[in-house]
Amino acid sequence: MKGFPTSSDIYLEMDGKKVAVVQSYTAKASKSSQSVEAFGEREPVATIEGQKRYTLELTRLYATDGAVSDGINFYDLSDFSLVICKPDRRVIYSGCQWSAVQEEGQLNAMVAEKVTVVAARRIETAL
């Protein structure tokens, strides 16, 4: 049995290539819902499921050597995926766009401290 995910198990992928490893993440899923009201009823008679929204907070992203040599930087990333490998399954957030980037500078390091990402889809696959 495999242990807890490590930074090599949490990464950003673009066009099938790993472009950055992620030290940690926080995922938040939300969805809008709407009540259906009927004339004469005191309470809603049903609710309608709305759109889902996935917001992810990624901490300590390190660009891979291949991404650095390709000239990729975090501000140019668009339509990428976040892949999280867990002991029994893989979770993939795809259609990602960043909404905020926070950096702390260190000499010779291509690091983003925090990146907030909004994903279009979330899928789980068994390993």
Helices and strands as residue ranges (DSSP letters): G 7-9, E 10-14, E 17-36, E 46-63, H 65-69, G 74-76, E 80-85, E 89-102, E 111-119, E 121-126
